[in-house]
């Protein structure tokens, strides 16, 4: 019987091509955080259960919610990952961040990205917003859905 092996070379590079990632600290529940983002920054994030990230660790399954917003005007996709579930972390190297905001675009608008960071920092319940470079992410595959 032949054994087939899935070749995953290039999947990470393809997925992260044209992306930027923000780490966000906020003590809010994930649904409340996204509601505030929608209300204050005019986004329309919705929970997308089709891209929910499931990790198996220590014989248990952990589920990390992903909220999605697609901006059709500038062809940009936004994803907010909840970084914690029952004591486990989607990106363990960034345990201090509650949320991860991935922005994906074919053509990246640097001014819009800086404005997004500035506007996030103005929200009362947000304590910290910082960009995470791809080199710092050790568990990139955990973000791929």
N, CA, C and O atoms as a GROMACS GRO file, in nm:
protein
  580
    1UNK      N    1   0.084  -0.117   0.000
    1UNK     CA    2   0.000   0.000   0.000
    1UNK      C    3   0.090   0.125   0.000
    1UNK      O    4   0.184   0.134   0.079
    2UNK      N    5   0.061   0.218  -0.086
    2UNK     CA    6   0.140   0.340  -0.098
    2UNK      C    7   0.103   0.438   0.012
    2UNK      O    8  -0.013   0.451   0.050
    3UNK      N    9   0.203   0.506   0.061
    3UNK     CA   10   0.183   0.608   0.162
    3UNK      C   11   0.196   0.744   0.097
    3UNK      O   12   0.294   0.771   0.027
    4UNK      N   13   0.099   0.830   0.120
    4UNK     CA   14   0.102   0.964   0.065
    4UNK      C   15   0.135   1.063   0.175
    4UNK      O   16   0.083   1.054   0.286
    5UNK      N   17   0.221   1.157   0.142
    5UNK     CA   18   0.260   1.260   0.237
    5UNK      C   19   0.223   1.395   0.178
    5UNK      O   20   0.257   1.426   0.063
    6UNK      N   21   0.154   1.474   0.255
    6UNK     CA   22   0.114   1.606   0.211
    6UNK      C   23   0.235   1.698   0.214
    6UNK      O   24   0.299   1.714   0.317
    7UNK      N   25   0.265   1.757   0.101
    7UNK     CA   26   0.377   1.850   0.091
    7UNK      C   27   0.330   1.988   0.131
    7UNK      O   28   0.251   2.052   0.061
    8UNK      N   29   0.378   2.035   0.246
    8UNK     CA   30   0.334   2.164   0.298
    8UNK      C   31   0.436   2.274   0.271
    8UNK      O   32   0.421   2.386   0.320
    9UNK      N   33   0.539   2.244   0.194
    9UNK     CA   34   0.638   2.347   0.160
    9UNK      C   35   0.570   2.462   0.088
    9UNK      O   36   0.496   2.441  -0.008
   10UNK      N   37   0.595   2.579   0.132
   10UNK     CA   38   0.540   2.697   0.067
   10UNK      C   39   0.404   2.741   0.116
   10UNK      O   40   0.360   2.851   0.082
   11UNK      N   41   0.336   2.660   0.196
   11UNK     CA   42   0.203   2.698   0.245
   11UNK      C   43   0.214   2.823   0.334
   11UNK      O   44   0.137   2.918   0.318
   12UNK      N   45   0.310   2.821   0.426
   12UNK     CA   46   0.326   2.937   0.515
   12UNK      C   47   0.361   3.061   0.435
   12UNK      O   48   0.304   3.168   0.458
   13UNK      N   49   0.456   3.048   0.342
   13UNK     CA   50   0.496   3.164   0.262
   13UNK      C   51   0.379   3.219   0.183
   13UNK      O   52   0.362   3.340   0.173
   14UNK      N   53   0.299   3.130   0.126
   14UNK     CA   54   0.184   3.172   0.047
   14UNK      C   55   0.079   3.240   0.135
   14UNK      O   56   0.026   3.345   0.099
   15UNK      N   57   0.049   3.181   0.250
   15UNK     CA   58  -0.052   3.236   0.339
   15UNK      C   59  -0.011   3.373   0.392
   15UNK      O   60  -0.094   3.464   0.399
   16UNK      N   61   0.115   3.389   0.429
   16UNK     CA   62   0.162   3.513   0.491
   16UNK      C   63   0.210   3.617   0.391
   16UNK      O   64   0.252   3.726   0.430
   17UNK      N   65   0.205   3.586   0.263
   17UNK     CA   66   0.241   3.684   0.161
   17UNK      C   67   0.141   3.799   0.164
   17UNK      O   68   0.021   3.777   0.154
   18UNK      N   69   0.190   3.920   0.178
   18UNK     CA   70   0.104   4.037   0.182
   18UNK      C   71   0.027   4.053   0.311
   18UNK      O   72  -0.084   4.106   0.310
   19UNK      N   73   0.084   4.008   0.422
   19UNK     CA   74   0.015   4.020   0.551
   19UNK      C   75   0.096   4.101   0.650
   19UNK      O   76   0.218   4.114   0.639
   20UNK      N   77   0.024   4.157   0.746
   20UNK     CA   78   0.085   4.224   0.862
   20UNK      C   79   0.006   4.175   0.983
   20UNK      O   80  -0.113   4.145   0.972
   21UNK      N   81   0.072   4.166   1.097
   21UNK     CA   82   0.009   4.112   1.217
   21UNK      C   83   0.026   4.206   1.334
   21UNK      O   84   0.136   4.258   1.359
   22UNK      N   85  -0.082   4.229   1.405
   22UNK     CA   86  -0.081   4.312   1.526
   22UNK      C   87  -0.111   4.224   1.646
   22UNK      O   88  -0.196   4.135   1.641
   23UNK      N   89  -0.040   4.250   1.756
   23UNK     CA   90  -0.071   4.189   1.884
   23UNK      C   91  -0.145   4.292   1.968
   23UNK      O   92  -0.103   4.408   1.975
   24UNK      N   93  -0.254   4.251   2.032
   24UNK     CA   94  -0.339   4.344   2.106
   24UNK      C   95  -0.365   4.290   2.246
   24UNK      O   96  -0.402   4.174   2.263
   25UNK      N   97  -0.346   4.377   2.345
   25UNK     CA   98  -0.381   4.343   2.483
   25UNK      C   99  -0.511   4.412   2.520
   25UNK      O  100  -0.523   4.534   2.509
   26UNK      N  101  -0.608   4.333   2.564
   26UNK     CA  102  -0.736   4.384   2.611
   26UNK      C  103  -0.800   4.275   2.696
   26UNK      O  104  -0.798   4.158   2.659
   27UNK      N  105  -0.854   4.313   2.809
   27UNK     CA  106  -0.915   4.216   2.900
   27UNK      C  107  -1.059   4.181   2.864
   27UNK      O  108  -1.125   4.107   2.937
   28UNK      N  109  -1.107   4.234   2.753
   28UNK     CA  110  -1.245   4.209   2.712
   28UNK      C  111  -1.264   4.067   2.659
   28UNK      O  112  -1.169   4.005   2.609
   29UNK      N  113  -1.384   4.018   2.670
   29UNK     CA  114  -1.421   3.892   2.604
   29UNK      C  115  -1.413   3.913   2.454
   29UNK      O  116  -1.431   4.026   2.407
   30UNK      N  117  -1.387   3.808   2.377
   30UNK     CA  118  -1.365   3.820   2.234
   30UNK      C  119  -1.484   3.884   2.162
   30UNK      O  120  -1.465   3.968   2.074
   31UNK      N  121  -1.606   3.845   2.197
   31UNK     CA  122  -1.724   3.900   2.130
   31UNK      C  123  -1.742   4.048   2.162
   31UNK      O  124  -1.784   4.126   2.076
   32UNK      N  125  -1.711   4.087   2.284
   32UNK     CA  126  -1.722   4.228   2.325
   32UNK      C  127  -1.614   4.312   2.257
   32UNK      O  128  -1.638   4.425   2.216
   33UNK      N  129  -1.494   4.255   2.245
   33UNK     CA  130  -1.384   4.325   2.178
   33UNK      C  131  -1.421   4.353   2.032
   33UNK      O  132  -1.403   4.465   1.985
   34UNK      N  133  -1.471   4.254   1.962
   34UNK     CA  134  -1.508   4.273   1.822
   34UNK      C  135  -1.625   4.369   1.808
   34UNK      O  136  -1.631   4.446   1.711
   35UNK      N  137  -1.717   4.366   1.902
   35UNK     CA  138  -1.828   4.461   1.899
   35UNK      C  139  -1.774   4.604   1.910
   35UNK      O  140  -1.819   4.692   1.838
   36UNK      N  141  -1.678   4.627   2.001
   36UNK     CA  142  -1.619   4.759   2.017
   36UNK      C  143  -1.545   4.804   1.890
   36UNK      O  144  -1.553   4.920   1.851
   37UNK      N  145  -1.474   4.711   1.828
   37UNK     CA  146  -1.402   4.742   1.704
   37UNK      C  147  -1.504   4.784   1.598
   37UNK      O  148  -1.486   4.884   1.529
   38UNK      N  149  -1.610   4.706   1.585
   38UNK     CA  150  -1.714   4.737   1.486
   38UNK      C  151  -1.778   4.873   1.513
   38UNK      O  152  -1.799   4.953   1.421
   39UNK      N  153  -1.808   4.900   1.639
   39UNK     CA  154  -1.876   5.024   1.676
   39UNK      C  155  -1.786   5.147   1.663
   39UNK      O  156  -1.831   5.252   1.618
   40UNK      N  157  -1.659   5.133   1.702
   40UNK     CA  158  -1.569   5.249   1.705
   40UNK      C  159  -1.491   5.272   1.577
   40UNK      O  160  -1.456   5.385   1.545
   41UNK      N  161  -1.463   5.166   1.502
   41UNK     CA  162  -1.377   5.180   1.385
   41UNK      C  163  -1.449   5.150   1.253
   41UNK      O  164  -1.385   5.142   1.148
   42UNK      N  165  -1.580   5.132   1.259
   42UNK     CA  166  -1.662   5.109   1.139
   42UNK      C  167  -1.622   4.985   1.060
   42UNK      O  168  -1.622   4.986   0.937
   43UNK      N  169  -1.588   4.879   1.130
   43UNK     CA  170  -1.566   4.749   1.068
   43UNK      C  171  -1.695   4.668   1.083
   43UNK      O  172  -1.789   4.712   1.149
   44UNK      N  173  -1.698   4.552   1.022
   44UNK     CA  174  -1.812   4.462   1.036
   44UNK      C  175  -1.759   4.320   1.058
   44UNK      O  176  -1.787   4.229   0.980
   45UNK      N  177  -1.683   4.302   1.165
   45UNK     CA  178  -1.629   4.169   1.196
   45UNK      C  179  -1.742   4.076   1.236
   45UNK      O  180  -1.833   4.113   1.310
   46UNK      N  181  -1.733   3.953   1.186
   46UNK     CA  182  -1.828   3.847   1.220
   46UNK      C  183  -1.749   3.722   1.255
   46UNK      O  184  -1.645   3.694   1.196
   47UNK      N  185  -1.801   3.647   1.351
   47UNK     CA  186  -1.740   3.519   1.385
   47UNK      C  187  -1.752   3.427   1.265
   47UNK      O  188  -1.861   3.410   1.209
   48UNK      N  189  -1.640   3.367   1.225
   48UNK     CA  190  -1.640   3.274   1.112
   48UNK      C  191  -1.602   3.136   1.164
   48UNK      O  192  -1.484   3.106   1.181
   49UNK      N  193  -1.701   3.053   1.189
   49UNK     CA  194  -1.675   2.920   1.244
   49UNK      C  195  -1.610   2.828   1.142
   49UNK      O  196  -1.555   2.724   1.179
   50UNK      N  197  -1.614   2.864   1.014
   50UNK     CA  198  -1.550   2.782   0.911
   50UNK      C  199  -1.398   2.789   0.918
   50UNK      O  200  -1.330   2.697   0.873
   51UNK      N  201  -1.344   2.897   0.972
   51UNK     CA  202  -1.198   2.911   0.980
   51UNK      C  203  -1.148   2.905   1.124
   51UNK      O  204  -1.033   2.940   1.151
   52UNK      N  205  -1.232   2.862   1.216
   52UNK     CA  206  -1.191   2.846   1.355
   52UNK      C  207  -1.068   2.755   1.360
   52UNK      O  208  -1.063   2.652   1.292
   53UNK      N  209  -0.970   2.793   1.440
   53UNK     CA  210  -0.846   2.716   1.449
   53UNK      C  211  -0.859   2.614   1.561
   53UNK      O  212  -0.894   2.648   1.675
   54UNK      N  213  -0.831   2.490   1.527
   54UNK     CA  214  -0.836   2.382   1.627
   54UNK      C  215  -0.696   2.325   1.642
   54UNK      O  216  -0.633   2.285   1.545
   55UNK      N  217  -0.648   2.322   1.767
   55UNK     CA  218  -0.518   2.262   1.796
   55UNK      C  219  -0.537   2.147   1.892
   55UNK      O  220  -0.622   2.152   1.981
   56UNK      N  221  -0.457   2.045   1.874
   56UNK     CA  222  -0.460   1.931   1.966
   56UNK      C  223  -0.331   1.934   2.046
   56UNK      O  224  -0.222   1.921   1.992
   57UNK      N  225  -0.347   1.951   2.178
   57UNK     CA  226  -0.233   1.955   2.269
   57UNK      C  227  -0.267   1.872   2.391
   57UNK      O  228  -0.380   1.875   2.441
   58UNK      N  229  -0.171   1.798   2.438
   58UNK     CA  230  -0.189   1.719   2.561
   58UNK      C  231  -0.313   1.632   2.556
   58UNK      O  232  -0.381   1.612   2.657
   59UNK      N  233  -0.342   1.578   2.438
   59UNK     CA  234  -0.456   1.489   2.422
   59UNK      C  235  -0.592   1.557   2.423
   59UNK      O  236  -0.695   1.490   2.429
   60UNK      N  237  -0.593   1.689   2.418
   60UNK     CA  238  -0.719   1.766   2.419
   60UNK      C  239  -0.727   1.853   2.295
   60UNK      O  240  -0.626   1.888   2.235
   61UNK      N  241  -0.848   1.887   2.259
   61UNK     CA  242  -0.870   1.980   2.148
   61UNK      C  243  -0.896   2.120   2.204
   61UNK      O  244  -0.972   2.137   2.299
   62UNK      N  245  -0.832   2.218   2.142
   62UNK     CA  246  -0.850   2.358   2.180
   62UNK      C  247  -0.899   2.433   2.057
   62UNK      O  248  -0.850   2.413   1.946
   63UNK      N  249  -0.997   2.520   2.079
   63UNK     CA  250  -1.060   2.592   1.969
   63UNK      C  251  -1.040   2.742   1.986
   63UNK      O  252  -1.074   2.799   2.090
   64UNK      N  253  -0.986   2.806   1.884
   64UNK     CA  254  -0.957   2.948   1.888
   64UNK      C  255  -1.046   3.018   1.786
   64UNK      O  256  -1.040   2.991   1.666
   65UNK      N  257  -1.129   3.109   1.836
   65UNK     CA  258  -1.224   3.180   1.751
   65UNK      C  259  -1.151   3.273   1.655
   65UNK      O  260  -1.047   3.330   1.688
   66UNK      N  261  -1.208   3.286   1.536
   66UNK     CA  262  -1.156   3.378   1.436
   66UNK      C  263  -1.272   3.463   1.385
   66UNK      O  264  -1.375   3.412   1.340
   67UNK      N  265  -1.254   3.593   1.394
   67UNK     CA  266  -1.351   3.688   1.340
   67UNK      C  267  -1.296   3.741   1.209
   67UNK      O  268  -1.176   3.763   1.196
   68UNK      N  269  -1.384   3.761   1.112
   68UNK     CA  270  -1.340   3.798   0.978
   68UNK      C  271  -1.418   3.919   0.927
   68UNK      O  272  -1.537   3.935   0.952
   69UNK      N  273  -1.344   4.005   0.854
   69UNK     CA  274  -1.406   4.117   0.784
   69UNK      C  275  -1.333   4.133   0.652
   69UNK      O  276  -1.210   4.144   0.649
   70UNK      N  277  -1.407   4.134   0.542
   70UNK     CA  278  -1.348   4.155   0.409
   70UNK      C  279  -1.391   4.291   0.358
   70UNK      O  280  -1.510   4.319   0.340
   71UNK      N  281  -1.293   4.375   0.337
   71UNK     CA  282  -1.315   4.509   0.284
   71UNK      C  283  -1.307   4.501   0.133
   71UNK      O  284  -1.198   4.494   0.076
   72UNK      N  285  -1.423   4.502   0.068
   72UNK     CA  286  -1.426   4.485  -0.077
   72UNK      C  287  -1.376   4.607  -0.153
   72UNK      O  288  -1.329   4.595  -0.266
   73UNK      N  289  -1.385   4.725  -0.090
   73UNK     CA  290  -1.339   4.846  -0.158
   73UNK      C  291  -1.188   4.843  -0.187
   73UNK      O  292  -1.145   4.879  -0.296
   74UNK      N  293  -1.110   4.800  -0.089
   74UNK     CA  294  -0.965   4.800  -0.111
   74UNK      C  295  -0.910   4.657  -0.114
   74UNK      O  296  -0.789   4.636  -0.105
   75UNK      N  297  -0.999   4.560  -0.127
   75UNK     CA  298  -0.960   4.420  -0.139
   75UNK      C  299  -0.865   4.377  -0.028
   75UNK      O  300  -0.759   4.318  -0.052
   76UNK      N  301  -0.905   4.408   0.094
   76UNK     CA  302  -0.827   4.373   0.212
   76UNK      C  303  -0.909   4.282   0.302
   76UNK      O  304  -1.028   4.304   0.323
   77UNK      N  305  -0.844   4.178   0.354
   77UNK     CA  306  -0.909   4.087   0.448
   77UNK      C  307  -0.851   4.111   0.587
   77UNK      O  308  -0.730   4.129   0.603
   78UNK      N  309  -0.938   4.112   0.686
   78UNK     CA  310  -0.898   4.131   0.825
   78UNK      C  311  -0.944   4.010   0.906
   78UNK      O  312  -1.058   3.965   0.892
   79UNK      N  313  -0.856   3.959   0.990
   79UNK     CA  314  -0.890   3.847   1.077
   79UNK      C  315  -0.845   3.880   1.219
   79UNK      O  316  -0.732   3.924   1.241
   80UNK      N  317  -0.934   3.859   1.314
   80UNK     CA  318  -0.898   3.873   1.455
   80UNK      C  319  -0.905   3.735   1.518
   80UNK      O  320  -1.010   3.671   1.519
   81UNK      N  321  -0.792   3.690   1.570
   81UNK     CA  322  -0.782   3.561   1.637
   81UNK      C  323  -0.786   3.585   1.788
   81UNK      O  324  -0.722   3.677   1.839
   82UNK      N  325  -0.862   3.503   1.857
   82UNK     CA  326  -0.855   3.504   2.003
   82UNK      C  327  -0.737   3.415   2.039
   82UNK      O  328  -0.735   3.297   2.002
   83UNK      N  329  -0.641   3.468   2.110
   83UNK     CA  330  -0.513   3.398   2.133
   83UNK      C  331  -0.518   3.297   2.247
   83UNK      O  332  -0.420   3.225   2.267
   84UNK      N  333  -0.626   3.289   2.322
   84UNK     CA  334  -0.629   3.202   2.439
   84UNK      C  335  -0.757   3.120   2.444
   84UNK      O  336  -0.865   3.170   2.412
   85UNK      N  337  -0.743   2.993   2.484
   85UNK     CA  338  -0.859   2.907   2.506
   85UNK      C  339  -0.825   2.809   2.617
   85UNK      O  340  -0.736   2.725   2.603
   86UNK      N  341  -0.896   2.820   2.728
   86UNK     CA  342  -0.881   2.730   2.843
   86UNK      C  343  -0.735   2.708   2.883
   86UNK      O  344  -0.691   2.595   2.903
   87UNK      N  345  -0.661   2.817   2.894
   87UNK     CA  346  -0.523   2.810   2.942
   87UNK      C  347  -0.418   2.778   2.837
   87UNK      O  348  -0.299   2.777   2.869
   88UNK      N  349  -0.458   2.753   2.715
   88UNK     CA  350  -0.363   2.730   2.606
   88UNK      C  351  -0.364   2.851   2.513
   88UNK      O  352  -0.460   2.927   2.508
   89UNK      N  353  -0.254   2.865   2.440
   89UNK     CA  354  -0.239   2.982   2.354
   89UNK      C  355  -0.217   2.941   2.209
   89UNK      O  356  -0.146   2.845   2.180
   90UNK      N  357  -0.279   3.016   2.120
   90UNK     CA  358  -0.262   2.994   1.977
   90UNK      C  359  -0.117   3.020   1.939
   90UNK      O  360  -0.055   2.941   1.868
   91UNK      N  361  -0.063   3.130   1.986
   91UNK     CA  362   0.079   3.161   1.969
   91UNK      C  363   0.142   3.171   2.108
   91UNK      O  364   0.140   3.278   2.169
   92UNK      N  365   0.196   3.059   2.158
   92UNK     CA  366   0.250   3.058   2.295
   92UNK      C  367   0.364   3.157   2.317
   92UNK      O  368   0.388   3.199   2.430
   93UNK      N  369   0.433   3.196   2.211
   93UNK     CA  370   0.542   3.293   2.226
   93UNK      C  371   0.489   3.434   2.253
   93UNK      O  372   0.565   3.524   2.288
   94UNK      N  373   0.358   3.453   2.237
   94UNK     CA  374   0.295   3.582   2.262
   94UNK      C  375   0.181   3.568   2.361
   94UNK      O  376   0.070   3.614   2.334
   95UNK      N  377   0.205   3.505   2.474
   95UNK     CA  378   0.102   3.481   2.575
   95UNK      C  379   0.041   3.610   2.629
   95UNK      O  380  -0.074   3.611   2.673
   96UNK      N  381   0.117   3.717   2.628
   96UNK     CA  382   0.068   3.842   2.684
   96UNK      C  383  -0.033   3.913   2.594
   96UNK      O  384  -0.097   4.009   2.637
   97UNK      N  385  -0.048   3.867   2.469
   97UNK     CA  386  -0.147   3.927   2.380
   97UNK      C  387  -0.276   3.847   2.385
   97UNK      O  388  -0.275   3.724   2.377
   98UNK      N  389  -0.387   3.919   2.398
   98UNK     CA  390  -0.518   3.855   2.402
   98UNK      C  391  -0.574   3.830   2.263
   98UNK      O  392  -0.646   3.734   2.240
   99UNK      N  393  -0.538   3.919   2.169
   99UNK     CA  394  -0.589   3.909   2.033
   99UNK      C  395  -0.476   3.930   1.933
   99UNK      O  396  -0.378   4.000   1.960
  100UNK      N  397  -0.493   3.868   1.818
  100UNK     CA  398  -0.400   3.884   1.706
  100UNK      C  399  -0.483   3.931   1.587
  100UNK      O  400  -0.583   3.869   1.552
  101UNK      N  401  -0.441   4.040   1.525
  101UNK     CA  402  -0.514   4.098   1.412
  101UNK      C  403  -0.427   4.083   1.288
  101UNK      O  404  -0.323   4.146   1.277
  102UNK      N  405  -0.471   3.998   1.197
  102UNK     CA  406  -0.400   3.973   1.072
  102UNK      C  407  -0.467   4.053   0.961
  102UNK      O  408  -0.588   4.042   0.940
  103UNK      N  409  -0.387   4.132   0.890
  103UNK     CA  410  -0.436   4.210   0.776
  103UNK      C  411  -0.370   4.153   0.653
  103UNK      O  412  -0.248   4.140   0.646
  104UNK      N  413  -0.451   4.117   0.554
  104UNK     CA  414  -0.401   4.054   0.432
  104UNK      C  415  -0.449   4.134   0.312
  104UNK      O  416  -0.569   4.158   0.296
  105UNK      N  417  -0.353   4.176   0.226
  105UNK     CA  418  -0.388   4.255   0.109
  105UNK      C  419  -0.288   4.228  -0.003
  105UNK      O  420  -0.170   4.202   0.023
  106UNK      N  421  -0.335   4.235  -0.126
  106UNK     CA  422  -0.245   4.222  -0.241
  106UNK      C  423  -0.153   4.342  -0.250
  106UNK      O  424  -0.032   4.329  -0.272
  107UNK      N  425  -0.210   4.460  -0.233
  107UNK     CA  426  -0.132   4.583  -0.231
  107UNK      C  427  -0.154   4.647  -0.095
  107UNK      O  428  -0.266   4.684  -0.060
  108UNK      N  429  -0.046   4.661  -0.019
  108UNK     CA  430  -0.058   4.707   0.118
  108UNK      C  431  -0.048   4.858   0.126
  108UNK      O  432   0.042   4.918   0.069
  109UNK      N  433  -0.143   4.918   0.198
  109UNK     CA  434  -0.145   5.062   0.219
  109UNK      C  435  -0.085   5.091   0.358
  109UNK      O  436  -0.152   5.072   0.459
  110UNK      N  437   0.037   5.136   0.360
  110UNK     CA  438   0.109   5.160   0.485
  110UNK      C  439   0.038   5.265   0.572
  110UNK      O  440   0.032   5.250   0.694
  111UNK      N  441  -0.014   5.370   0.510
  111UNK     CA  442  -0.082   5.475   0.585
  111UNK      C  443  -0.206   5.422   0.656
  111UNK      O  444  -0.233   5.458   0.770
  112UNK      N  445  -0.282   5.338   0.588
  112UNK     CA  446  -0.402   5.279   0.649
  112UNK      C  447  -0.366   5.189   0.766
  112UNK      O  448  -0.437   5.186   0.866
  113UNK      N  449  -0.256   5.116   0.753
  113UNK     CA  450  -0.213   5.027   0.861
  113UNK      C  451  -0.170   5.107   0.984
  113UNK      O  452  -0.204   5.070   1.097
  114UNK      N  453  -0.098   5.214   0.965
  114UNK     CA  454  -0.056   5.300   1.076
  114UNK      C  455  -0.178   5.365   1.140
  114UNK      O  456  -0.187   5.374   1.263
  115UNK      N  457  -0.273   5.410   1.059
  115UNK     CA  458  -0.396   5.470   1.109
  115UNK      C  459  -0.477   5.367   1.191
  115UNK      O  460  -0.534   5.402   1.294
  116UNK      N  461  -0.481   5.244   1.145
  116UNK     CA  462  -0.549   5.137   1.218
  116UNK      C  463  -0.488   5.121   1.357
  116UNK      O  464  -0.560   5.113   1.456
  117UNK      N  465  -0.356   5.115   1.365
  117UNK     CA  466  -0.288   5.102   1.494
  117UNK      C  467  -0.321   5.220   1.586
  117UNK      O  468  -0.351   5.200   1.704
  118UNK      N  469  -0.316   5.340   1.532
  118UNK     CA  470  -0.344   5.459   1.612
  118UNK      C  471  -0.488   5.458   1.663
  118UNK      O  472  -0.512   5.492   1.778
  119UNK      N  473  -0.583   5.420   1.578
  119UNK     CA  474  -0.723   5.417   1.618
  119UNK      C  475  -0.750   5.309   1.722
  119UNK      O  476  -0.831   5.328   1.812
  120UNK      N  477  -0.683   5.195   1.709
  120UNK     CA  478  -0.698   5.089   1.809
  120UNK      C  479  -0.650   5.136   1.946
  120UNK      O  480  -0.713   5.107   2.048
  121UNK      N  481  -0.541   5.210   1.949
  121UNK     CA  482  -0.485   5.259   2.075
  121UNK      C  483  -0.577   5.358   2.144
  121UNK      O  484  -0.567   5.378   2.265
  122UNK      N  485  -0.668   5.422   2.070
  122UNK     CA  486  -0.760   5.520   2.127
  122UNK      C  487  -0.878   5.454   2.199
  122UNK      O  488  -0.947   5.521   2.277
  123UNK      N  489  -0.901   5.326   2.175
  123UNK     CA  490  -1.013   5.257   2.240
  123UNK      C  491  -0.976   5.231   2.386
  123UNK      O  492  -0.870   5.174   2.414
  124UNK      N  493  -1.063   5.273   2.478
  124UNK     CA  494  -1.034   5.267   2.622
  124UNK      C  495  -0.992   5.128   2.671
  124UNK      O  496  -0.902   5.118   2.753
  125UNK      N  497  -1.055   5.024   2.623
  125UNK     CA  498  -1.030   4.889   2.673
  125UNK      C  499  -0.906   4.823   2.612
  125UNK      O  500  -0.873   4.710   2.647
  126UNK      N  501  -0.839   4.892   2.523
  126UNK     CA  502  -0.718   4.838   2.460
  126UNK      C  503  -0.597   4.895   2.533
  126UNK      O  504  -0.576   5.016   2.538
  127UNK      N  505  -0.516   4.804   2.591
  127UNK     CA  506  -0.400   4.849   2.668
  127UNK      C  507  -0.273   4.861   2.583
  127UNK      O  508  -0.188   4.946   2.611
  128UNK      N  509  -0.261   4.777   2.479
  128UNK     CA  510  -0.138   4.776   2.400
  128UNK      C  511  -0.168   4.726   2.260
  128UNK      O  512  -0.246   4.632   2.241
  129UNK      N  513  -0.105   4.789   2.161
  129UNK     CA  514  -0.112   4.745   2.022
  129UNK      C  515   0.030   4.753   1.968
  129UNK      O  516   0.094   4.858   1.977
  130UNK      N  517   0.078   4.644   1.912
  130UNK     CA  518   0.211   4.645   1.854
  130UNK      C  519   0.216   4.551   1.733
  130UNK      O  520   0.147   4.450   1.729
  131UNK      N  521   0.298   4.588   1.638
  131UNK     CA  522   0.314   4.501   1.521
  131UNK      C  523   0.409   4.386   1.554
  131UNK      O  524   0.511   4.406   1.619
  132UNK      N  525   0.373   4.268   1.508
  132UNK     CA  526   0.455   4.148   1.527
  132UNK      C  527   0.516   4.112   1.392
  132UNK      O  528   0.443   4.085   1.296
  133UNK      N  529   0.647   4.113   1.384
  133UNK     CA  530   0.711   4.078   1.258
  133UNK      C  531   0.708   3.928   1.238
  133UNK      O  532   0.703   3.851   1.334
  134UNK      N  533   0.710   3.887   1.114
  134UNK     CA  534   0.701   3.745   1.080
  134UNK      C  535   0.818   3.666   1.139
  134UNK      O  536   0.802   3.548   1.170
  135UNK      N  537   0.932   3.729   1.154
  135UNK     CA  538   1.049   3.659   1.208
  135UNK      C  539   1.031   3.621   1.354
  135UNK      O  540   1.090   3.524   1.401
  136UNK      N  541   0.948   3.696   1.427
  136UNK     CA  542   0.927   3.670   1.569
  136UNK      C  543   0.827   3.557   1.595
  136UNK      O  544   0.819   3.505   1.706
  137UNK      N  545   0.751   3.520   1.493
  137UNK     CA  546   0.645   3.419   1.510
  137UNK      C  547   0.704   3.280   1.489
  137UNK      O  548   0.745   3.245   1.379
  138UNK      N  549   0.707   3.201   1.595
  138UNK     CA  550   0.761   3.065   1.587
  138UNK      C  551   0.655   2.963   1.544
  138UNK      O  552   0.688   2.862   1.483
  139UNK      N  553   0.530   2.990   1.574
  139UNK     CA  554   0.422   2.895   1.545
  139UNK      C  555   0.330   2.951   1.437
  139UNK      O  556   0.208   2.956   1.456
  140UNK      N  557   0.387   2.990   1.326
  140UNK     CA  558   0.309   3.049   1.216
  140UNK      C  559   0.198   2.956   1.167
  140UNK      O  560   0.089   3.001   1.131
  141UNK      N  561   0.227   2.829   1.166
  141UNK     CA  562   0.128   2.732   1.113
  141UNK      C  563  -0.001   2.732   1.194
  141UNK      O  564  -0.105   2.691   1.143
  142UNK      N  565   0.003   2.778   1.320
  142UNK     CA  566  -0.119   2.784   1.401
  142UNK      C  567  -0.218   2.888   1.351
  142UNK      O  568  -0.337   2.882   1.384
  143UNK      N  569  -0.170   2.984   1.273
  143UNK     CA  570  -0.258   3.089   1.222
  143UNK      C  571  -0.323   3.052   1.089
  143UNK      O  572  -0.416   3.119   1.044
  144UNK      N  573  -0.274   2.947   1.027
  144UNK     CA  574  -0.323   2.908   0.895
  144UNK      C  575  -0.451   2.826   0.910
  144UNK      O  576  -0.457   2.729   0.986
  145UNK      N  577  -0.553   2.866   0.836
  145UNK     CA  578  -0.680   2.790   0.839
  145UNK      C  579  -0.712   2.737   0.704
  145UNK      O  580  -0.814   2.671   0.686
   0.00000   0.00000   0.00000
